[in-house]
Amino acid sequence: YTLVKPCSFESIIRYMEPNLFKTSPYPVILNIENHCSLEQQNEMARILESILGDQLLKEPLVHAANPRYLPSPEDLKYKVIV
């Protein structure tokens, strides 16, 4: 029971997308807590990929100087991390 009206996952992502980097070019982190079936999770992944496209970080970034280091916020500009 929440005070939030029901809305679809897709509508939320579609609403967010044009506003993601208006304030800052640095990465946006989506912390998605879901209690979905594997089929529903696959659909969520499809929605994220279709709407966010190249903005969605899909592969690990390897630091050029040393692959043991995590990428910096500079390396992750204009990326969405789930």
PDB file of N, CA, C and O in Angstrom:
ATOM      1  N   TYR A   1       0.838  -1.180   0.000  1.00  0.00           N
ATOM      2  CA  TYR A   1       0.000   0.000   0.000  1.00  0.00           C
ATOM      3  C   TYR A   1       0.881   1.240   0.000  1.00  0.00           C
ATOM      4  O   TYR A   1       1.644   1.485   0.934  1.00  0.00           O
ATOM      5  N   THR A   2       0.757   2.006  -1.060  1.00  0.00           N
ATOM      6  CA  THR A   2       1.539   3.235  -1.162  1.00  0.00           C
ATOM      7  C   THR A   2       0.617   4.380  -1.560  1.00  0.00           C
ATOM      8  O   THR A   2      -0.548   4.173  -1.898  1.00  0.00           O
ATOM      9  N   LEU A   3       1.160   5.580  -1.513  1.00  0.00           N
ATOM     10  CA  LEU A   3       0.399   6.752  -1.922  1.00  0.00           C
ATOM     11  C   LEU A   3       0.597   7.055  -3.403  1.00  0.00           C
ATOM     12  O   LEU A   3       0.068   8.042  -3.913  1.00  0.00           O
ATOM     13  N   VAL A   4       1.351   6.215  -4.088  1.00  0.00           N
ATOM     14  CA  VAL A   4       1.650   6.415  -5.499  1.00  0.00           C
ATOM     15  C   VAL A   4       0.616   5.687  -6.347  1.00  0.00           C
ATOM     16  O   VAL A   4       0.276   4.534  -6.079  1.00  0.00           O
ATOM     17  N   LYS A   5       0.127   6.364  -7.360  1.00  0.00           N
ATOM     18  CA  LYS A   5      -0.818   5.724  -8.278  1.00  0.00           C
ATOM     19  C   LYS A   5      -0.057   4.735  -9.160  1.00  0.00           C
ATOM     20  O   LYS A   5       1.110   4.970  -9.475  1.00  0.00           O
ATOM     21  N   PRO A   6      -0.681   3.655  -9.555  1.00  0.00           N
ATOM     22  CA  PRO A   6      -0.026   2.694 -10.445  1.00  0.00           C
ATOM     23  C   PRO A   6       0.366   3.340 -11.773  1.00  0.00           C
ATOM     24  O   PRO A   6      -0.377   4.146 -12.333  1.00  0.00           O
ATOM     25  N   CYS A   7       1.537   2.972 -12.257  1.00  0.00           N
ATOM     26  CA  CYS A   7       1.988   3.436 -13.566  1.00  0.00           C
ATOM     27  C   CYS A   7       2.923   2.371 -14.127  1.00  0.00           C
ATOM     28  O   CYS A   7       3.527   1.599 -13.382  1.00  0.00           O
ATOM     29  N   SER A   8       3.030   2.345 -15.427  1.00  0.00           N
ATOM     30  CA  SER A   8       3.839   1.302 -16.051  1.00  0.00           C
ATOM     31  C   SER A   8       5.325   1.650 -15.998  1.00  0.00           C
ATOM     32  O   SER A   8       5.705   2.820 -15.995  1.00  0.00           O
ATOM     33  N   PHE A   9       6.144   0.622 -15.957  1.00  0.00           N
ATOM     34  CA  PHE A   9       7.595   0.789 -15.978  1.00  0.00           C
ATOM     35  C   PHE A   9       8.005   1.555 -17.233  1.00  0.00           C
ATOM     36  O   PHE A   9       8.838   2.459 -17.170  1.00  0.00           O
ATOM     37  N   GLU A  10       7.423   1.194 -18.361  1.00  0.00           N
ATOM     38  CA  GLU A  10       7.772   1.838 -19.630  1.00  0.00           C
ATOM     39  C   GLU A  10       7.455   3.329 -19.605  1.00  0.00           C
ATOM     40  O   GLU A  10       8.243   4.132 -20.104  1.00  0.00           O
ATOM     41  N   SER A  11       6.327   3.707 -19.039  1.00  0.00           N
ATOM     42  CA  SER A  11       5.963   5.131 -18.999  1.00  0.00           C
ATOM     43  C   SER A  11       6.959   5.920 -18.141  1.00  0.00           C
ATOM     44  O   SER A  11       7.280   7.065 -18.460  1.00  0.00           O
ATOM     45  N   ILE A  12       7.440   5.325 -17.074  1.00  0.00           N
ATOM     46  CA  ILE A  12       8.419   5.995 -16.219  1.00  0.00           C
ATOM     47  C   ILE A  12       9.726   6.216 -16.976  1.00  0.00           C
ATOM     48  O   ILE A  12      10.290   7.310 -16.937  1.00  0.00           O
ATOM     49  N   ILE A  13      10.206   5.184 -17.662  1.00  0.00           N
ATOM     50  CA  ILE A  13      11.467   5.296 -18.404  1.00  0.00           C
ATOM     51  C   ILE A  13      11.316   6.296 -19.546  1.00  0.00           C
ATOM     52  O   ILE A  13      12.226   7.088 -19.791  1.00  0.00           O
ATOM     53  N   ARG A  14      10.185   6.273 -20.249  1.00  0.00           N
ATOM     54  CA  ARG A  14       9.938   7.228 -21.342  1.00  0.00           C
ATOM     55  C   ARG A  14       9.901   8.666 -20.822  1.00  0.00           C
ATOM     56  O   ARG A  14      10.387   9.581 -21.488  1.00  0.00           O
ATOM     57  N   TYR A  15       9.338   8.861 -19.657  1.00  0.00           N
ATOM     58  CA  TYR A  15       9.275  10.198 -19.063  1.00  0.00           C
ATOM     59  C   TYR A  15      10.658  10.666 -18.621  1.00  0.00           C
ATOM     60  O   TYR A  15      10.997  11.839 -18.777  1.00  0.00           O
ATOM     61  N   MET A  16      11.442   9.770 -18.079  1.00  0.00           N
ATOM     62  CA  MET A  16      12.780  10.105 -17.576  1.00  0.00           C
ATOM     63  C   MET A  16      13.772  10.438 -18.685  1.00  0.00           C
ATOM     64  O   MET A  16      14.572  11.364 -18.550  1.00  0.00           O
ATOM     65  N   GLU A  17      13.720   9.687 -19.775  1.00  0.00           N
ATOM     66  CA  GLU A  17      14.768   9.731 -20.799  1.00  0.00           C
ATOM     67  C   GLU A  17      15.129  11.136 -21.287  1.00  0.00           C
ATOM     68  O   GLU A  17      16.316  11.459 -21.320  1.00  0.00           O
ATOM     69  N   PRO A  18      14.182  11.981 -21.663  1.00  0.00           N
ATOM     70  CA  PRO A  18      14.579  13.296 -22.178  1.00  0.00           C
ATOM     71  C   PRO A  18      15.164  14.218 -21.106  1.00  0.00           C
ATOM     72  O   PRO A  18      15.740  15.256 -21.431  1.00  0.00           O
ATOM     73  N   ASN A  19      15.021  13.851 -19.849  1.00  0.00           N
ATOM     74  CA  ASN A  19      15.473  14.706 -18.749  1.00  0.00           C
ATOM     75  C   ASN A  19      16.740  14.197 -18.059  1.00  0.00           C
ATOM     76  O   ASN A  19      17.221  14.832 -17.120  1.00  0.00           O
ATOM     77  N   LEU A  20      17.279  13.081 -18.499  1.00  0.00           N
ATOM     78  CA  LEU A  20      18.380  12.432 -17.789  1.00  0.00           C
ATOM     79  C   LEU A  20      19.593  13.328 -17.567  1.00  0.00           C
ATOM     80  O   LEU A  20      20.128  13.375 -16.460  1.00  0.00           O
ATOM     81  N   PHE A  21      20.027  14.028 -18.589  1.00  0.00           N
ATOM     82  CA  PHE A  21      21.286  14.762 -18.493  1.00  0.00           C
ATOM     83  C   PHE A  21      21.106  16.262 -18.678  1.00  0.00           C
ATOM     84  O   PHE A  21      22.017  16.941 -19.152  1.00  0.00           O
ATOM     85  N   LYS A  22      19.960  16.776 -18.317  1.00  0.00           N
ATOM     86  CA  LYS A  22      19.713  18.219 -18.415  1.00  0.00           C
ATOM     87  C   LYS A  22      20.538  19.002 -17.399  1.00  0.00           C
ATOM     88  O   LYS A  22      21.009  20.099 -17.700  1.00  0.00           O
ATOM     89  N   THR A  23      20.712  18.461 -16.223  1.00  0.00           N
ATOM     90  CA  THR A  23      21.418  19.159 -15.156  1.00  0.00           C
ATOM     91  C   THR A  23      22.908  18.861 -15.160  1.00  0.00           C
ATOM     92  O   THR A  23      23.726  19.739 -14.884  1.00  0.00           O
ATOM     93  N   SER A  24      23.255  17.627 -15.473  1.00  0.00           N
ATOM     94  CA  SER A  24      24.651  17.196 -15.394  1.00  0.00           C
ATOM     95  C   SER A  24      24.909  16.093 -16.407  1.00  0.00           C
ATOM     96  O   SER A  24      24.024  15.284 -16.685  1.00  0.00           O
ATOM     97  N   PRO A  25      26.128  16.057 -16.965  1.00  0.00           N
ATOM     98  CA  PRO A  25      26.459  14.992 -17.913  1.00  0.00           C
ATOM     99  C   PRO A  25      26.907  13.703 -17.221  1.00  0.00           C
ATOM    100  O   PRO A  25      27.158  12.692 -17.878  1.00  0.00           O
ATOM    101  N   TYR A  26      27.004  13.747 -15.908  1.00  0.00           N
ATOM    102  CA  TYR A  26      27.554  12.597 -15.181  1.00  0.00           C
ATOM    103  C   TYR A  26      26.536  11.470 -15.064  1.00  0.00           C
ATOM    104  O   TYR A  26      25.337  11.701 -15.219  1.00  0.00           O
ATOM    105  N   PRO A  27      27.000  10.257 -14.793  1.00  0.00           N
ATOM    106  CA  PRO A  27      26.134   9.082 -14.881  1.00  0.00           C
ATOM    107  C   PRO A  27      24.918   9.142 -13.963  1.00  0.00           C
ATOM    108  O   PRO A  27      24.947   9.700 -12.866  1.00  0.00           O
ATOM    109  N   VAL A  28      23.858   8.543 -14.470  1.00  0.00           N
ATOM    110  CA  VAL A  28      22.624   8.373 -13.703  1.00  0.00           C
ATOM    111  C   VAL A  28      22.577   6.905 -13.289  1.00  0.00           C
ATOM    112  O   VAL A  28      22.769   6.008 -14.111  1.00  0.00           O
ATOM    113  N   ILE A  29      22.321   6.677 -12.014  1.00  0.00           N
ATOM    114  CA  ILE A  29      22.249   5.312 -11.497  1.00  0.00           C
ATOM    115  C   ILE A  29      20.797   4.997 -11.169  1.00  0.00           C
ATOM    116  O   ILE A  29      20.169   5.679 -10.359  1.00  0.00           O
ATOM    117  N   LEU A  30      20.274   3.956 -11.808  1.00  0.00           N
ATOM    118  CA  LEU A  30      18.919   3.496 -11.514  1.00  0.00           C
ATOM    119  C   LEU A  30      19.016   2.300 -10.574  1.00  0.00           C
ATOM    120  O   LEU A  30      19.563   1.257 -10.931  1.00  0.00           O
ATOM    121  N   ASN A  31      18.490   2.462  -9.391  1.00  0.00           N
ATOM    122  CA  ASN A  31      18.466   1.384  -8.419  1.00  0.00           C
ATOM    123  C   ASN A  31      17.061   0.789  -8.479  1.00  0.00           C
ATOM    124  O   ASN A  31      16.125   1.323  -7.884  1.00  0.00           O
ATOM    125  N   ILE A  32      16.927  -0.306  -9.193  1.00  0.00           N
ATOM    126  CA  ILE A  32      15.611  -0.900  -9.426  1.00  0.00           C
ATOM    127  C   ILE A  32      15.437  -2.116  -8.529  1.00  0.00           C
ATOM    128  O   ILE A  32      16.095  -3.143  -8.703  1.00  0.00           O
ATOM    129  N   GLU A  33      14.536  -1.973  -7.565  1.00  0.00           N
ATOM    130  CA  GLU A  33      14.181  -3.120  -6.734  1.00  0.00           C
ATOM    131  C   GLU A  33      12.954  -3.744  -7.367  1.00  0.00           C
ATOM    132  O   GLU A  33      11.886  -3.132  -7.413  1.00  0.00           O
ATOM    133  N   ASN A  34      13.109  -4.949  -7.850  1.00  0.00           N
ATOM    134  CA  ASN A  34      11.950  -5.568  -8.477  1.00  0.00           C
ATOM    135  C   ASN A  34      11.694  -6.937  -7.878  1.00  0.00           C
ATOM    136  O   ASN A  34      12.593  -7.603  -7.364  1.00  0.00           O
ATOM    137  N   HIS A  35      10.461  -7.323  -7.962  1.00  0.00           N
ATOM    138  CA  HIS A  35      10.028  -8.636  -7.494  1.00  0.00           C
ATOM    139  C   HIS A  35       9.304  -9.308  -8.654  1.00  0.00           C
ATOM    140  O   HIS A  35       8.189  -9.814  -8.530  1.00  0.00           O
ATOM    141  N   CYS A  36      10.003  -9.284  -9.795  1.00  0.00           N
ATOM    142  CA  CYS A  36       9.399  -9.741 -11.048  1.00  0.00           C
ATOM    143  C   CYS A  36       9.917 -11.117 -11.438  1.00  0.00           C
ATOM    144  O   CYS A  36      10.992 -11.547 -11.017  1.00  0.00           O
ATOM    145  N   SER A  37       9.132 -11.780 -12.241  1.00  0.00           N
ATOM    146  CA  SER A  37       9.556 -13.058 -12.800  1.00  0.00           C
ATOM    147  C   SER A  37      10.672 -12.806 -13.812  1.00  0.00           C
ATOM    148  O   SER A  37      10.898 -11.669 -14.225  1.00  0.00           O
ATOM    149  N   LEU A  38      11.358 -13.859 -14.203  1.00  0.00           N
ATOM    150  CA  LEU A  38      12.426 -13.742 -15.200  1.00  0.00           C
ATOM    151  C   LEU A  38      11.874 -13.173 -16.509  1.00  0.00           C
ATOM    152  O   LEU A  38      12.527 -12.358 -17.161  1.00  0.00           O
ATOM    153  N   GLU A  39      10.690 -13.598 -16.882  1.00  0.00           N
ATOM    154  CA  GLU A  39      10.055 -13.083 -18.101  1.00  0.00           C
ATOM    155  C   GLU A  39       9.810 -11.574 -18.008  1.00  0.00           C
ATOM    156  O   GLU A  39      10.054 -10.839 -18.965  1.00  0.00           O
ATOM    157  N   GLN A  40       9.328 -11.122 -16.855  1.00  0.00           N
ATOM    158  CA  GLN A  40       9.087  -9.693 -16.658  1.00  0.00           C
ATOM    159  C   GLN A  40      10.401  -8.914 -16.626  1.00  0.00           C
ATOM    160  O   GLN A  40      10.472  -7.794 -17.132  1.00  0.00           O
ATOM    161  N   GLN A  41      11.444  -9.504 -16.032  1.00  0.00           N
ATOM    162  CA  GLN A  41      12.751  -8.842 -16.013  1.00  0.00           C
ATOM    163  C   GLN A  41      13.311  -8.705 -17.423  1.00  0.00           C
ATOM    164  O   GLN A  41      13.927  -7.691 -17.749  1.00  0.00           O
ATOM    165  N   ASN A  42      13.102  -9.715 -18.258  1.00  0.00           N
ATOM    166  CA  ASN A  42      13.534  -9.625 -19.656  1.00  0.00           C
ATOM    167  C   ASN A  42      12.791  -8.506 -20.378  1.00  0.00           C
ATOM    168  O   ASN A  42      13.372  -7.802 -21.204  1.00  0.00           O
ATOM    169  N   GLU A  43      11.526  -8.344 -20.072  1.00  0.00           N
ATOM    170  CA  GLU A  43      10.749  -7.262 -20.679  1.00  0.00           C
ATOM    171  C   GLU A  43      11.248  -5.897 -20.194  1.00  0.00           C
ATOM    172  O   GLU A  43      11.305  -4.945 -20.973  1.00  0.00           O
ATOM    173  N   MET A  44      11.604  -5.801 -18.925  1.00  0.00           N
ATOM    174  CA  MET A  44      12.167  -4.556 -18.401  1.00  0.00           C
ATOM    175  C   MET A  44      13.479  -4.228 -19.114  1.00  0.00           C
ATOM    176  O   MET A  44      13.722  -3.076 -19.472  1.00  0.00           O
ATOM    177  N   ALA A  45      14.316  -5.232 -19.317  1.00  0.00           N
ATOM    178  CA  ALA A  45      15.591  -5.039 -20.025  1.00  0.00           C
ATOM    179  C   ALA A  45      15.326  -4.582 -21.459  1.00  0.00           C
ATOM    180  O   ALA A  45      16.021  -3.699 -21.962  1.00  0.00           O
ATOM    181  N   ARG A  46      14.342  -5.166 -22.114  1.00  0.00           N
ATOM    182  CA  ARG A  46      14.001  -4.773 -23.485  1.00  0.00           C
ATOM    183  C   ARG A  46      13.561  -3.316 -23.530  1.00  0.00           C
ATOM    184  O   ARG A  46      13.957  -2.569 -24.425  1.00  0.00           O
ATOM    185  N   ILE A  47      12.745  -2.916 -22.567  1.00  0.00           N
ATOM    186  CA  ILE A  47      12.264  -1.535 -22.491  1.00  0.00           C
ATOM    187  C   ILE A  47      13.436  -0.585 -22.272  1.00  0.00           C
ATOM    188  O   ILE A  47      13.543   0.436 -22.952  1.00  0.00           O
ATOM    189  N   LEU A  48      14.313  -0.913 -21.331  1.00  0.00           N
ATOM    190  CA  LEU A  48      15.476  -0.061 -21.063  1.00  0.00           C
ATOM    191  C   LEU A  48      16.342   0.089 -22.308  1.00  0.00           C
ATOM    192  O   LEU A  48      16.752   1.198 -22.652  1.00  0.00           O
ATOM    193  N   GLU A  49      16.619  -1.020 -22.981  1.00  0.00           N
ATOM    194  CA  GLU A  49      17.463  -0.973 -24.178  1.00  0.00           C
ATOM    195  C   GLU A  49      16.801  -0.191 -25.307  1.00  0.00           C
ATOM    196  O   GLU A  49      17.467   0.578 -26.000  1.00  0.00           O
ATOM    197  N   SER A  50      15.499  -0.379 -25.498  1.00  0.00           N
ATOM    198  CA  SER A  50      14.833   0.291 -26.615  1.00  0.00           C
ATOM    199  C   SER A  50      14.695   1.790 -26.384  1.00  0.00           C
ATOM    200  O   SER A  50      14.778   2.567 -27.335  1.00  0.00           O
ATOM    201  N   ILE A  51      14.487   2.207 -25.155  1.00  0.00           N
ATOM    202  CA  ILE A  51      14.292   3.635 -24.874  1.00  0.00           C
ATOM    203  C   ILE A  51      15.617   4.356 -24.640  1.00  0.00           C
ATOM    204  O   ILE A  51      15.811   5.462 -25.143  1.00  0.00           O
ATOM    205  N   LEU A  52      16.523   3.751 -23.889  1.00  0.00           N
ATOM    206  CA  LEU A  52      17.767   4.427 -23.540  1.00  0.00           C
ATOM    207  C   LEU A  52      18.878   4.216 -24.572  1.00  0.00           C
ATOM    208  O   LEU A  52      19.797   5.029 -24.667  1.00  0.00           O
ATOM    209  N   GLY A  53      18.797   3.145 -25.332  1.00  0.00           N
ATOM    210  CA  GLY A  53      19.775   2.900 -26.396  1.00  0.00           C
ATOM    211  C   GLY A  53      21.215   2.910 -25.908  1.00  0.00           C
ATOM    212  O   GLY A  53      21.566   2.201 -24.964  1.00  0.00           O
ATOM    213  N   ASP A  54      22.050   3.722 -26.561  1.00  0.00           N
ATOM    214  CA  ASP A  54      23.476   3.778 -26.242  1.00  0.00           C
ATOM    215  C   ASP A  54      23.773   4.443 -24.904  1.00  0.00           C
ATOM    216  O   ASP A  54      24.891   4.349 -24.397  1.00  0.00           O
ATOM    217  N   GLN A  55      22.784   5.110 -24.333  1.00  0.00           N
ATOM    218  CA  GLN A  55      23.001   5.717 -23.017  1.00  0.00           C
ATOM    219  C   GLN A  55      23.093   4.647 -21.923  1.00  0.00           C
ATOM    220  O   GLN A  55      23.704   4.874 -20.879  1.00  0.00           O
ATOM    221  N   LEU A  56      22.493   3.501 -22.165  1.00  0.00           N
ATOM    222  CA  LEU A  56      22.482   2.420 -21.186  1.00  0.00           C
ATOM    223  C   LEU A  56      23.828   1.700 -21.208  1.00  0.00           C
ATOM    224  O   LEU A  56      24.251   1.205 -22.253  1.00  0.00           O
ATOM    225  N   LEU A  57      24.491   1.641 -20.075  1.00  0.00           N
ATOM    226  CA  LEU A  57      25.779   0.947 -19.982  1.00  0.00           C
ATOM    227  C   LEU A  57      25.508  -0.560 -19.978  1.00  0.00           C
ATOM    228  O   LEU A  57      24.911  -1.094 -19.044  1.00  0.00           O
ATOM    229  N   LYS A  58      25.956  -1.229 -21.034  1.00  0.00           N
ATOM    230  CA  LYS A  58      25.668  -2.659 -21.193  1.00  0.00           C
ATOM    231  C   LYS A  58      26.898  -3.532 -21.026  1.00  0.00           C
ATOM    232  O   LYS A  58      26.780  -4.729 -20.762  1.00  0.00           O
ATOM    233  N   GLU A  59      28.071  -2.948 -21.178  1.00  0.00           N
ATOM    234  CA  GLU A  59      29.327  -3.690 -21.068  1.00  0.00           C
ATOM    235  C   GLU A  59      30.200  -3.027 -20.018  1.00  0.00           C
ATOM    236  O   GLU A  59      30.153  -1.807 -19.862  1.00  0.00           O
ATOM    237  N   PRO A  60      30.999  -3.804 -19.294  1.00  0.00           N
ATOM    238  CA  PRO A  60      31.927  -3.189 -18.333  1.00  0.00           C
ATOM    239  C   PRO A  60      32.947  -2.319 -19.073  1.00  0.00           C
ATOM    240  O   PRO A  60      33.464  -2.703 -20.122  1.00  0.00           O
ATOM    241  N   LEU A  61      33.221  -1.154 -18.512  1.00  0.00           N
ATOM    242  CA  LEU A  61      34.260  -0.293 -19.079  1.00  0.00           C
ATOM    243  C   LEU A  61      35.588  -0.675 -18.450  1.00  0.00           C
ATOM    244  O   LEU A  61      35.698  -0.803 -17.230  1.00  0.00           O
ATOM    245  N   VAL A  62      36.575  -0.853 -19.278  1.00  0.00           N
ATOM    246  CA  VAL A  62      37.908  -1.194 -18.788  1.00  0.00           C
ATOM    247  C   VAL A  62      38.743   0.080 -18.780  1.00  0.00           C
ATOM    248  O   VAL A  62      38.844   0.768 -19.795  1.00  0.00           O
ATOM    249  N   HIS A  63      39.338   0.391 -17.635  1.00  0.00           N
ATOM    250  CA  HIS A  63      40.179   1.569 -17.507  1.00  0.00           C
ATOM    251  C   HIS A  63      41.424   1.368 -18.371  1.00  0.00           C
ATOM    252  O   HIS A  63      42.117   0.358 -18.243  1.00  0.00           O
ATOM    253  N   ALA A  64      41.701   2.316 -19.234  1.00  0.00           N
ATOM    254  CA  ALA A  64      42.800   2.177 -20.198  1.00  0.00           C
ATOM    255  C   ALA A  64      44.151   1.980 -19.519  1.00  0.00           C
ATOM    256  O   ALA A  64      44.933   1.128 -19.943  1.00  0.00           O
ATOM    257  N   ALA A  65      44.435   2.744 -18.484  1.00  0.00           N
ATOM    258  CA  ALA A  65      45.745   2.670 -17.840  1.00  0.00           C
ATOM    259  C   ALA A  65      45.897   1.399 -17.010  1.00  0.00           C
ATOM    260  O   ALA A  65      46.959   0.777 -17.011  1.00  0.00           O
ATOM    261  N   ASN A  66      44.840   1.016 -16.304  1.00  0.00           N
ATOM    262  CA  ASN A  66      44.925  -0.150 -15.432  1.00  0.00           C
ATOM    263  C   ASN A  66      43.530  -0.777 -15.314  1.00  0.00           C
ATOM    264  O   ASN A  66      42.636  -0.178 -14.717  1.00  0.00           O
ATOM    265  N   PRO A  67      43.337  -1.970 -15.873  1.00  0.00           N
ATOM    266  CA  PRO A  67      42.005  -2.589 -15.850  1.00  0.00           C
ATOM    267  C   PRO A  67      41.501  -2.953 -14.453  1.00  0.00           C
ATOM    268  O   PRO A  67      40.340  -3.332 -14.301  1.00  0.00           O
ATOM    269  N   ARG A  68      42.354  -2.845 -13.435  1.00  0.00           N
ATOM    270  CA  ARG A  68      41.927  -3.145 -12.067  1.00  0.00           C
ATOM    271  C   ARG A  68      41.135  -1.998 -11.444  1.00  0.00           C
ATOM    272  O   ARG A  68      40.497  -2.189 -10.409  1.00  0.00           O
ATOM    273  N   TYR A  69      41.163  -0.811 -12.051  1.00  0.00           N
ATOM    274  CA  TYR A  69      40.463   0.353 -11.517  1.00  0.00           C
ATOM    275  C   TYR A  69      39.090   0.500 -12.143  1.00  0.00           C
ATOM    276  O   TYR A  69      38.881   0.191 -13.316  1.00  0.00           O
ATOM    277  N   LEU A  70      38.174   0.971 -11.343  1.00  0.00           N
ATOM    278  CA  LEU A  70      36.830   1.250 -11.844  1.00  0.00           C
ATOM    279  C   LEU A  70      36.856   2.504 -12.710  1.00  0.00           C
ATOM    280  O   LEU A  70      37.723   3.358 -12.528  1.00  0.00           O
ATOM    281  N   PRO A  71      35.925   2.627 -13.643  1.00  0.00           N
ATOM    282  CA  PRO A  71      35.886   3.835 -14.467  1.00  0.00           C
ATOM    283  C   PRO A  71      35.525   5.051 -13.619  1.00  0.00           C
ATOM    284  O   PRO A  71      34.803   4.941 -12.627  1.00  0.00           O
ATOM    285  N   SER A  72      36.025   6.178 -14.014  1.00  0.00           N
ATOM    286  CA  SER A  72      35.741   7.421 -13.293  1.00  0.00           C
ATOM    287  C   SER A  72      34.398   7.981 -13.763  1.00  0.00           C
ATOM    288  O   SER A  72      33.881   7.559 -14.797  1.00  0.00           O
ATOM    289  N   PRO A  73      33.836   8.922 -13.014  1.00  0.00           N
ATOM    290  CA  PRO A  73      32.607   9.579 -13.486  1.00  0.00           C
ATOM    291  C   PRO A  73      32.822  10.232 -14.853  1.00  0.00           C
ATOM    292  O   PRO A  73      31.896  10.308 -15.660  1.00  0.00           O
ATOM    293  N   GLU A  74      34.025  10.696 -15.107  1.00  0.00           N
ATOM    294  CA  GLU A  74      34.345  11.291 -16.411  1.00  0.00           C
ATOM    295  C   GLU A  74      34.191  10.256 -17.531  1.00  0.00           C
ATOM    296  O   GLU A  74      33.704  10.572 -18.617  1.00  0.00           O
ATOM    297  N   ASP A  75      34.615   9.011 -17.251  1.00  0.00           N
ATOM    298  CA  ASP A  75      34.487   7.926 -18.229  1.00  0.00           C
ATOM    299  C   ASP A  75      33.026   7.547 -18.476  1.00  0.00           C
ATOM    300  O   ASP A  75      32.680   7.004 -19.525  1.00  0.00           O
ATOM    301  N   LEU A  76      32.185   7.842 -17.498  1.00  0.00           N
ATOM    302  CA  LEU A  76      30.784   7.412 -17.547  1.00  0.00           C
ATOM    303  C   LEU A  76      29.811   8.536 -17.918  1.00  0.00           C
ATOM    304  O   LEU A  76      28.602   8.397 -17.731  1.00  0.00           O
ATOM    305  N   LYS A  77      30.332   9.636 -18.437  1.00  0.00           N
ATOM    306  CA  LYS A  77      29.453  10.745 -18.824  1.00  0.00           C
ATOM    307  C   LYS A  77      28.382  10.265 -19.789  1.00  0.00           C
ATOM    308  O   LYS A  77      28.651   9.480 -20.698  1.00  0.00           O
ATOM    309  N   TYR A  78      27.166  10.747 -19.578  1.00  0.00           N
ATOM    310  CA  TYR A  78      26.013  10.463 -20.433  1.00  0.00           C
ATOM    311  C   TYR A  78      25.659   8.971 -20.463  1.00  0.00           C
ATOM    312  O   TYR A  78      25.150   8.474 -21.467  1.00  0.00           O
ATOM    313  N   LYS A  79      25.927   8.268 -19.374  1.00  0.00           N
ATOM    314  CA  LYS A  79      25.582   6.849 -19.285  1.00  0.00           C
ATOM    315  C   LYS A  79      24.575   6.627 -18.152  1.00  0.00           C
ATOM    316  O   LYS A  79      24.557   7.347 -17.154  1.00  0.00           O
ATOM    317  N   VAL A  80      23.746   5.612 -18.343  1.00  0.00           N
ATOM    318  CA  VAL A  80      22.791   5.174 -17.315  1.00  0.00           C
ATOM    319  C   VAL A  80      23.263   3.813 -16.838  1.00  0.00           C
ATOM    320  O   VAL A  80      23.494   2.906 -17.637  1.00  0.00           O
ATOM    321  N   ILE A  81      23.402   3.681 -15.531  1.00  0.00           N
ATOM    322  CA  ILE A  81      23.860   2.432 -14.913  1.00  0.00           C
ATOM    323  C   ILE A  81      22.698   1.854 -14.122  1.00  0.00           C
ATOM    324  O   ILE A  81      22.063   2.551 -13.331  1.00  0.00           O
ATOM    325  N   VAL A  82      22.426   0.565 -14.346  1.00  0.00           N
ATOM    326  CA  VAL A  82      21.363  -0.106 -13.587  1.00  0.00           C
ATOM    327  C   VAL A  82      22.034  -0.974 -12.540  1.00  0.00           C
ATOM    328  O   VAL A  82      21.353  -1.646 -11.766  1.00  0.00           O
TER     329      VAL A  82
END
